[in-house]
Amino acid sequence: MTNPDSKAVSPEQRHLMIAEAAYYHAERRGFQESDPIADWVEAEKEVDAMLCRTPIPTKEKTAKEIFEDHLETQLKEWDKQISGWKRKVKKVDECQTAPVIGQFSAKIGVWIVRP
């Protein structure tokens, strides 16, 4: 449910936002095995959650400043996710390349010792 004090989004705008989100749900699946009602319900949850999180502009903060704050928060969250993925990739690389490097070094050592 949307913020009852919010006049930022009309019922018509909310309906359009839900319709667009539901379309993208179906599109992601290639419109295969589509359940329009399930897509709509999921989209409605997402849009309402987004609208509840969206602060209302005040005299202290403009809509632009609120958007910038939200964007900064989202970017920080994505940075954390990317850092986690990088750590995982580094661990995998170390596990997979260490034996190969050891074997390669051994061969190089043999080649260097033997003319």
N, C-alpha and C positions, 0 to 999 in steps of 0.2 A: 504494500500500500504506500502511496506517495505521502510526502510531508503535508499534513492538512493545512499548514500555514503558507505553503508555497503556492504562489500564483505564477511561477516561472514557466510551467508547462500546462497547457490546456488539455482537456480530455481528448480533443482531436489530435493534438501533437503526440500525446502518449500513445494513442491508438496507432498512429503512423510509425512511431518508434518501435512498437511491438511487432507490427506487420513486417517492417524491414528486418528486424532481428530474426523473426521466424523464417523469413525467406533465406537469410544467410545460413541458418541451421540446416535447412533442406539442401541448400547449394553445397555446403561442405560435404554432404553425403552423396553428392552427384545426383540429387533428387531420386535416389534409389531407396527402397524400403522406407518411404516417407510416411510419417504420421502427422498430418497438419495440426491436429489438436495438440499432440505432445509438443510439437515445435512451438506452437502458440503459447502454451502454458510455460514452457521453459523460457521463452523470450519475455513473457510477462514478468516472471520472477526476476530476470536479469535487469530489465528496464526499471522495475519498481525498486530494486536494490540500489541501482545507480542513482535514481531520483532521490531516494532517502539519504544517500551519502552526499548529495550535492548541496553545499551550503547556499543560503540565500544571500545575494549581495546586500551589503549594508553601507552606511556612510563611511565606516572605517575601512572596508575592503570593497573594491570594485569587482565586477564579474571577471575582468581580466586578471586581477591579482589572485582571486580564488582559483581560476583556471591554472595560472602559473604554479600556485602552491600544489594543486592536485597533480599537475604534470611532474613537478619535482619529486613528489612522493612516489609516483608511478615509476619514474626513471630510477630512483634509488632501489625500489623493489626489484626492478629488472636487472640492475647492476648486481644485486645480491645473487639472483638466480644465475646470471652469467658467470659470476665468480665461482659458484658451486659447480657449475658444469665444467669450467676450466680445471678446477681441482680434480674432478673425476677423470677428465681426459688425460691430465698429466699422470695420474696414478696408473691408468690403463697403458699409456705410452711407456712409462717406466717398467711396468711388468712385462710388456711385450718386447721392448727393445733391449733390455739388459742382457738377456741370453744371446741375442743376435750380435750385440756389440762385443760381448765376451768372445764369441766364436770368431768374429772378424779380427779382433785384436790378436787372438792366438794365431790366426793365419798370417797376419802381418808380421808378427814376431818371428814366425818360422821363415817367412820370405826374407826378412831382414838378416837373420842369422845365416841362412843358406844362400850363397851367391848364385 
